[in-house]
Amino acid sequence: MSVAPAVRYQGTIHELQKELMTRYYGELTDIAEGRSDAKNAHLLIAGNPVEILRAFDILPVYPEVNALQLAVRKVSLPLIQKAEEFGYATDNCAYVKADIGLFHAGGVAPFGTVPKADLLLCNYVGCNVYLNWFEHLAELTGSPAVNIDIPFIRTQGGEPTADDIRYVVAQLEELIALLERITGKRLDREKLRRTVDLSAQAGELWAKIKDLTKQRPAPYDAYFDSVTMMAPLYCLRGTEECVSFFQTAYAEMSAKVARGEGPLAQERFRIVIEGPPPWPFLRAFRDLFTRWGAVAVASTYSTVGGLWEFGFRHDPAKPLESIARHMLAENLCNRTMLQRYDQIQRYARDWNADALVIHSVKSCRLFSAGQGDMREHFVHDLDLPTLLIESDLEDPRYFSHAQLRNRIDAFFEALEQRRVTAAADAADAAGVAS
């Protein structure tokens, strides 16, 4: 393998994202430091009803996003250790520990100051740690807390039942009544429909952007570059700024397709990646793949907040019903393991991938549970070369660069040899036929 030239990963979309997220955290800091009397609610990324909050002009705050921002800036470890001093175990979710540590640091972070929640809104989807996390935050902050109970998908086809939809909608109506009491104003149903329509527009554009990586070369990396686009999608969903961002992103990515440009000088391997990235070492982790000319054409992590690429769109004509459906079935975290298998298989087939990479996260049971069986399924049942590696999404103590490099290099060497052997066999077959 020849050493690939250095790659500049940051471009126009990255700079625009940085601008939007700086403005977003500026608004939150203004609340925290008393320069704004706007209300805020803390909630979770996977399958959430942020459109309802936006309709009340309530700013969403995402502890998960705050935690990953801490990790990217390499300041998460002292906060994790502070939480461990309070009794959190070493294998507890590192996002939780970083967030709890941040609270004890007064909410002051390099990206801004996190305000105390006017409401803790736990949207339970698949991860029971969410419940404990928000219970602990409620105890620490004294903020009012509410949990929206989202049933697991139990049907073979992965569809929510009509009763499931009604059950969640009833809870959303209760949430609306609570927000009316907190804000002192009635819900503007037309504003809610407009907010839901903006989410639908963003979802449509995001789906079109993700479809572009079916091209060869893919115009961007659907794992490492997708995280740049995920921040506006989740933190700003339901706003004009979010739609505008994705209009710009789609235009830029479409132009790259037209010019035949990809994120690397040469796209040698197309991979699907399962699992969140190791945020404290995101650049170093990416380099381990780009040095082999490997580009992710699809990823499961980019669907934790929504599965728009398979057809789901918010519906302004039925705002609460579509929000309920999004929370129930149209996000990765509330899906069964067999549905995750199907999702990855569709990626491998429809995006024409050469291999699957599973990044198992030490402190996240939601993602890591069953990934050993997942590897066996794709290797032995589907003959898809699959690499399973492990570190953590937040805690830098679990990242071993040398070990990961050895595993990744060995995998791509084997993948390269598999390709050479297949080409030789095809040539021999063609010679026999002639």
Number of C-alpha atoms within 10 A of each C-alpha: 10 6 9 14 10 11 12 8 14 10 8 11 19 16 12 17 19 15 11 19 17 14 12 18 18 16 19 24 21 17 20 21 12 10 11 12 10 16 20 22 22 21 24 24 21 24 29 24 23 26 28 27 21 20 21 21 13 19 21 25 25 16 22 17 17 21 26 22 19 24 24 17 14 16 18 26 20 15 22 25 19 18 23 17 11 11 9 17 13 15 10 16 24 31 25 25 28 30 25 25 24 25 20 14 12 12 18 15 18 9 15 18 21 26 23 22 22 20 22 24 23 22 23 25 26 21 16 11 16 19 16 13 18 23 16 14 21 17 11 12 13 14 15 14 18 16 17 20 16 21 18 18 19 12 10 9 8 16 15 18 14 10 9 17 20 14 15 22 19 15 16 19 13 13 19 18 14 14 20 14 11 13 15 10 11 12 17 12 12 11 15 21 22 19 25 31 21 23 27 22 23 29 24 19 23 23 19 17 24 24 18 21 24 18 14 16 23 27 27 24 24 26 24 20 17 20 17 17 21 19 17 23 23 23 21 24 25 27 21 14 16 23 24 14 20 23 16 15 21 20 12 15 22 17 13 18 18 9 10 13 19 20 19 23 14 15 18 15 20 24 27 26 26 23 23 23 23 26 23 25 20 14 13 13 18 18 17 17 18 23 17 21 20 23 30 28 30 31 25 22 21 24 19 19 21 25 22 22 17 12 10 19 24 27 17 20 12 11 21 25 20 22 26 26 24 22 28 31 24 28 25 26 27 24 20 18 17 12 16 17 15 12 17 20 18 15 21 20 10 12 23 18 22 20 23 26 20 23 22 25 25 22 21 20 17 16 21 19 14 12 18 12 11 18 20 14 15 18 16 11 9 10 11 18 20 23 18 17 14 18 20 23 29 34 27 19 10 15 19 11 13 9 12 16 16 11 13 19 17 13 18 20 13 13 17 16 12 13 13 12 12 12 12 12 12 12 12 12 11 10 9 8 7 6
